[in-house]
Amino acid sequence: MYVKKLFTLVFIQKENQILLGLKKRGFGMNKWNGFGGKVEPNETIIDAAVRELKEECCLIVKPGDLKNIAHIEFTFEGQPTLMDVRVFSTNIFEGTPQETEEMKPKWYDNDGVPFEDMWLDDKLWFPYLLQGKSFFGHFHYEGFDKILNYKIEEQVSM
Ligand SMILES: Cc1cc(-c2ccco2)c2oc(N)nc2c1
């Protein structure tokens, strides 16, 4: 029996680039990732995604411009937590990415994503993200540095 916790993850994309943030503290520290975090009890998933993006890199997006492109679950051997991560992307945004206490943003070419400094699962599903293909994924970790098993299923639409 898992204890589900809801998270958002937002990727901002340009023509052939993607915006990543280097996590400066807390969970996932020193890894490049999208922008996001926990969904609070009093907010929708989309509102949480918009809020976290602004808090973490000062970019402004409209809820209607975020496309839900993936649903990823993370579980951990011997632990009750199931991280239920809703992944969004958009190429419509306002502002210039700014460093915050939480994240240092940087634009990466789609063919130059720093997988060696990201979560292990990212190299497995980024091709779907970069090709605009919606998917469901489940990754079962042992600790934070080993994936025991996983599945990725393309979805017609989320
Ligand atoms: C175990 C794990 C967690 C997360 C995450 C997303 C939001 C909060 O934690 C990940 O994000 C990515 N890209 N891989 C991840 C693996």
The ligand as an SDF file (V2000), in Angstrom:
LIG
                    3D

 16 18  0  0  0  0  0  0  0  0999 V2000
   12.7600    9.9950   -8.0120 C   0  0  0  0  0  0  0  0  0  0  0  0
   12.5650   11.1580   -8.9600 C   0  0  0  0  0  0  0  0  0  0  0  0
   11.8460   12.2970   -8.5350 C   0  0  0  0  0  0  0  0  0  0  0  0
   11.6720   13.3680   -9.4110 C   0  0  0  0  0  0  0  0  0  0  0  0
   10.8840   14.5360   -9.0000 C   0  0  0  0  0  0  0  0  0  0  0  0
   10.0910   15.3560   -9.7980 C   0  0  0  0  0  0  0  0  0  0  0  0
    9.5090   16.3060   -8.9610 C   0  0  0  0  0  0  0  0  0  0  0  0
    9.9720   16.0360   -7.7160 C   0  0  0  0  0  0  0  0  0  0  0  0
   10.8130   14.9490   -7.7560 O   0  0  0  0  0  0  0  0  0  0  0  0
   12.2350   13.3030  -10.6910 C   0  0  0  0  0  0  0  0  0  0  0  0
   12.2370   14.2170  -11.7170 O   0  0  0  0  0  0  0  0  0  0  0  0
   12.9270   13.6180  -12.7270 C   0  0  0  0  0  0  0  0  0  0  0  0
   13.1460   14.2230  -13.9130 N   0  0  0  0  0  0  0  0  0  0  0  0
   13.3470   12.3900  -12.3970 N   0  0  0  0  0  0  0  0  0  0  0  0
   12.9380   12.1740  -11.0990 C   0  0  0  0  0  0  0  0  0  0  0  0
   13.1120   11.0860  -10.2370 C   0  0  0  0  0  0  0  0  0  0  0  0
  1  2  1  0
  2  3  1  0
  2 16  2  0
  3  4  2  0
  4  5  1  0
  4 10  1  0
  5  6  2  0
  5  9  1  0
  6  7  1  0
  7  8  2  0
  8  9  1  0
 10 11  1  0
 10 15  2  0
 11 12  1  0
 12 13  1  0
 12 14  2  0
 14 15  1  0
 15 16  1  0
M  END
$$$$
